[in-house]
């Protein structure tokens, strides 16, 4: 979501909320700044508590933010949803990078590189989906609900990972 929102947010704010390009750019910059500044906080949280559990909480909050985007018609609710996703994207990024060396002890550098690459590439698909869904339906609401559904998939993945970790620890 970090790359995706950085790409699509300025134009979306101009087109959907009739903001000036400067205002939209500043708002997108705030989104990116928050997500960037909170990455280390995610790492700190991952160092202090179970990163998988923290990611589950992060994804739940991100899902709420995506649902807010999906139901918002005004700039206030949309802004709250964006800021929620921004915070979760930053914290979640730090948590993911905490987990990679845990699961890939001997290949942490390569694994982190692949995770970074996939995150960067994955950021280009949501704007395409948002544009496509909006062109089909006339609204972007459904596209943001799809973002919430991807959050649900991520949550389920973390839930299964946590379950796997507990069963391995019990052995």
N, C-alpha and C positions, 0 to 999 in steps of 0.2 A: 504493500500500500504506500510505502514511502516514495518510491519512484513514480508510481502511478499517479498519486495525488500531485506530486511536483509537476508532472507533465500536463494533466488535464485541468487542474483546478483554476488556473488563471482564466483560460478561455471559458470554462463553465461558468465562473462567477460573472464574467462580462455578459455572456449570452443569456443566462438564466435569471440573474438578479440585476442586470443592467448596471453593474458597477463600472467605474472607469478602469482602464487598463492599469493605471498606477495603483488604485485601491486593491484591485484583484491581485496584482503582483505582490503587494505588501502582505496581503492575507496569505498567499501561497508561501511567501518567504517565512512568515511566522509559523506556518505548519511545518515547514522543513526544519526551521531552527529548533522548534520544540522537540521534534522527533530526533534530531541529531544530538541535542543536549541531554536527552533522557537515555540514550544508549548506554552510557556508563552506569547510570542508575540501575538499569536492567541487569548489568553485570554484577553490581554490588548486591542486588537482591538475590541473584543466583548464587553468589558466594555465601550468603547468610542463610538462605532457606532452600528447600527443594525446588530446583529450577522448573521441573515438570509441573509441579503444583502451581508455581507462580505463573507459568505459561497458560495453564487452564484458566486461572483468574483473569489474566490479561486478555485471553480470547473471549471470555464472557463479556468483559467490558467493551472490547472492540465490537462484538456483535451488537451490543446495545447502541454504540455509536453508529454503526451501519444502519440499524433499524431507524434511528433518528433521521439519518439522511434519506432513507426510503420513504418516510412519512412527512418530511418537512416541506412546507410551501413557502416559509419565510426565512429570511437570512439569519435570524437569531437561532432557531432550532438547527438549521444547517450548520451554522458556526459551532454550536455546541457539539454536534455530531463530528464535525471535522477535527475539532480540538481533542475530542475523546480518542478518535482514531490516531491522531498524531502522537499523543502520549503513549498509547498502546503500541504503536508501531516502533517507537523508540525503545521503550522498555522491553518489548518482545524481541527486538533485534539483539539487545544485550544479553537477554536470557538464552537465545538460540546459540550465540557464540560461546556462552558458558557451557552449554550441553555438548557441543561438537567434540571438544577434547575428551570429555567423559566417555563418549561412545567410540571415538576413533583415537585411541591413545597414541599409536605409532604413526598415524597419518593425519594429525591435527591440522597441519599446514595445508595439505592438499584438500582435506575435507572442508576447512574454512574457506578456502578459495572457491571450491565448487558451490558451497552454500551462498557465498557472495555473488558468484556468477549467476546462479539460478534466481536469486533475489533481484538482481539487476535486470535480467531478461524478463522475469515474471512481472516486473513493473510496467512493461509495455503492453501487456495483454488487457488489463482492466480498462484503460481508456478506449481501446478498440471495442470491447464488450459494451461499455457504457454508450459509446456512439452508435453501435449497431442496434442495441436494444431500444435506445431513444428514437432512432429512425423508424423502427418497426412499430413501436407503441405510442410514439408522440410524447413520451415522458421518460425521465430518467429514474423514476421511483423504483421500478422493477429491477433495474441494474444495481441499485444500491441494496436491494433485498438479496440479490445474488451474492453481493459482497458479504452480507450477513450469513448466507448459507455456506459460503466458503469458510467463514469463521467457525461455523458449526462443525464442518468437516475437520478443521484444524483442532478444535476442542476435542472431538472424538478421537483423533489421532493421539493427542496428548493423554487422554483418558486411558487408551489402550497401552500406551507406553508406560504410564504410571502403574497400571495393573501388571504389566510384564515385569517391571522393576520390583514390585512387591513380591511377586511369585519367585523371582530369582533370589531375592534377599531371604526368603523363607527357606530356601533349599540349603 
